[in-house]
Amino acid sequence: MKPNITIEYCPKCNWMMRAAYMAQELLTTFTDDVHGVTLVPSEVSGRYTISVDHEILFDRKRDGYFPEIKALKQAVRDKVAPGKSIGHSDR
């Protein structure tokens, strides 16, 4: 069964567009590898996480910053499709 990715974001921080863009990037890159990407507004202020089947791969509060999209895509790739090329951003 293919995993599901969840992006939880703080709507008060105006991160909905960031979350939507990340969801689009992940869906485009991992079309054949994942079941889908779910966006979830959080009630916790400042929250932005990316999880694969409830395992948190990135937590902005824990990590203290937003990495580049390339780094987030690579973290997801390492979980859902190890060894898969994610294109030019992989170089």
N, C-alpha and C positions, 0 to 999 in steps of 0.2 A: 504494500500500500504506500502511495506517495505521501510525503510529509506535507503539512500545512505550515505556512509561515504567518506569524502574527506580528504586526507592528502596532504597539501601543504608544500613544502620543498624548501630550498635554494640549488640549484645545485652547486653554487660556494663554499659552505661550505662542500661539499662532503657528504651530508646527504641523497643521493639517496638510498644507501644501508640500512640506518636506516629506511627510509620511506618504502622501499620494505619489510623489515623484519616485521615492524609494520603492514603493510597491510596483510601479510601472517598470522600473529598471529590473527588479527581481523577476517579475513575470516574463519580461522579454528575454532575459538571460536564461531562465530555468523553466521554460515552457514545458519541456518534456520530463522534468525531474521532480516537480512539486504539484501538489493538488491545487494549491491556490495561495493567495495572500489576503489576509484579513486585516482591515484597519479598525482599531479599537480606541475610541477616545477614553482617556484615563481621568479618574477623579483625583488622582494624585498629582499635585502641582509639580511641574518640571520633569515629568516622566516621559521618557522616550526609550523604548526597548524593541529589540528584534528577537523573536523567538522562533525556534523550529520545534514543532510538536511540544510546546511548553518548556523547552530547554532554552534559557536566555543566552543568546550569543553576544548581544551588546546591550548595555545598560548605561545610558548617558550619566545617570547619577553616580553609578559605581565607577565608571571610567573617567568621568569628569570633563568630557569634551565630545564633540562630534568628529569622528574621523572622516576622511574622504570617502566618497561613495565606493571607490575601488576597493578600499579596505573592508567595507561592510559586505560587498558582493563576494569578496574572497572568503570571508568568514562563513557566509552562507554556503558558498560552493564547497568548502572543506567539510561541511556537514551533510549536504544533500547530494553532491556529485563530486567526490574527491578526484582530483586529477583532470577535471573538465577545464578546458580553456574558456576564459570569459572574454576572449577577443583581444583587441588592441590594448585594452586597459590592463591586461595581464602582463604586458611587457615592462 
